Amino acid sequence: MKKALIVLALITIYLMFTNKTEDYVIVPKESIRFRIIPNSNTPQDIFMKEKVKEEISSVINNIEKSNNIEESRNNIEASIPQIENKIDSLFLKNNYNENYNINYGMNYFPEKIYKGVKYEEGYYESMVIEIGESEGDNYWCVLFPPLCLIEAEESDDVEYSFFINEIIKKFFK
């Protein structure tokens, strides 16, 4: 009887920890966000948003290597002319005639929940690239702490391992 109660308690605790759907990780207050907002959601505009992201990825990767937020700020400011040159060349090469604007400062971000992570709405220190009318679905990530490369490395299959889970597995083997 005691064993059954212990197992039942362990299963209950396990389920309590694994079935939380409302727990979110929030981006730290000391962070720098990044967005690319395309002109619209037409295939051409979305294609160009993706091309901009690809074209400037090496610059973004260098910014993400910063050791602290102050270094990130300096690297962003120093990188803007390089980003502008890359976008100018990309637009010229693709015969894309939209204007763009790069703004580094305090920019508005709407609330977003992405893969279980909640990003509160508000004005955040960020670098925003607005293309044309900036009415399309945006690409965004966090430059500091560096979270832009996570999407390339993550999958939807998440493996959780809890001490209680291990005990239950041992018990029922």
Residue pairs with C-beta under 8 A, 6 or more apart in sequence:
7 168
7 171
10 164
10 167
10 168
11 168
13 164
14 162
14 164
14 165
14 168
17 162
17 164
18 160
18 162
18 165
24 113
24 116
24 117
24 118
25 116
25 117
25 118
26 117
26 118
26 119
26 120
27 33
27 117
27 119
27 142
27 147
28 145
30 69
30 144
31 69
31 124
31 125
31 142
31 143
31 144
31 145
32 69
32 72
32 73
32 76
32 124
32 125
32 126
32 127
32 142
32 143
32 144
33 107
33 109
33 124
33 125
33 126
33 127
33 140
33 141
33 142
33 143
34 60
34 126
34 127
34 128
34 140
34 141
34 142
34 143
34 148
35 107
35 109
35 126
35 127
35 128
35 129
35 138
35 139
35 140
36 49
36 52
36 53
36 128
36 129
36 131
36 138
36 139
36 140
37 49
37 128
37 129
37 130
37 131
37 134
37 135
37 136
37 138
38 45
38 46
38 48
38 49
38 131
38 132
38 134
38 136
38 137
38 138
39 45
39 48
39 98
39 131
39 132
39 133
39 134
39 135
39 136
40 132
40 133
40 135
40 136
41 135
41 136
41 137
42 136
44 96
45 98
45 131
45 132
45 136
46 136
46 137
48 90
48 91
48 94
48 96
48 98
48 131
49 131
49 136
49 138
49 139
50 139
51 90
51 94
52 87
52 90
52 129
52 131
53 139
55 86
55 87
55 89
55 90
56 83
56 86
56 87
59 79
59 82
59 83
59 86
60 143
60 148
61 149
62 75
62 79
63 72
63 75
63 76
63 79
63 143
63 144
64 143
64 144
64 146
64 148
64 149
65 146
66 72
66 75
66 144
66 146
69 144
72 143
72 144
76 104
76 127
76 143
77 104
80 102
80 104
80 127
83 102
83 129
84 102
87 100
87 129
90 96
91 97
91 98
91 100
98 131
98 132
99 131
99 132
100 129
100 130
100 131
100 132
101 129
101 130
102 127
102 128
102 129
103 127
103 128
103 130
104 126
104 127
104 128
105 125
105 126
106 123
106 124
106 125
106 126
107 123
107 124
107 126
107 128
108 121
108 122
108 123
109 119
109 121
109 122
109 123
109 124
109 126
109 140
110 121
111 118
111 119
111 120
111 121
112 118
112 119
112 140
113 119
115 154
127 143
141 147
141 148
141 150
141 151
142 148
